[in-house]
Amino acid sequence: MEIIGVSDIHGKIEKVRALADEVTGRENTPDLIMVAGDITNFGTGKEARKILEPLLDLGITVLAVFGNCDGRDVPELLDELGIGAHNRRVEVGGLGIVGVGGSNITPFNTVWELSEGEIEKILGQNYRSGDLILSHVPPYNTKVDRTHSNLHVGSKALRRFIEDRKPPLVLTGHIHEARAIDQIGETLIVNPGPLFKGYYAEIRIENGKASAELKRL
């Protein structure tokens, strides 16, 4: 399966249009686009719909979770569009994906923040062996959760879950400066970097194994 992974659009619809144009120009069409949250910059569901339209118009399956900086009605909009993955398991082409929206607790009191216990519960009640994870918040103590000040601010619950259940892939975002590919045991962890800066990732799932390449528009 060929996947385009994006995160942290923060309202920059021109970058979404550029990505849609890039996908349209490909010889091989990806099977899935996964969006790891912060579609808006504290914006509404109406704004999120407009931002996502260029991707939805491609006719490719899209799955998305909301981020901690998405407005209160964005989760409802994602569900209305049939692309919301938060706190559920979705199958695409026989491949399961479990979504975790929002972030762990931050010092900034943003819109969507979850306790580590809530994150653990979402993963535990939805995940089946071999599923991918689409999570706005990255796992703790990795290349993909390190801030400019060299602090690791990811989810410890997600880290423990990865170590225990070994999913093939975790696509994440949230920490803009932590654009990277990392590994926890057998699990590939991908933070494509913020799409508002033109960053995305190409991901391949083959025989239960994940590989990825970071790209720029």
Secondary structure, 3 states (H helix, E strand, C coil): CEEEEEECCCCCHHHHHHHHHHHHCCCCCCCEEEEECCCCCCCCHHHHHHHHHHHHCCCCEEEEECCCCCCCCHHHHHHHHCCECECCEEEECCEEEEEECCEECCCCCCCCEECHHHHHHHHHHHCCCCCEEEECCCECCCHHHECCCCCECCEHHHHHHHHHHCCCEEECCCCCCCCEEEEECCEEEEECCEHHHCEEEEEEEECCEEEEEEEEC
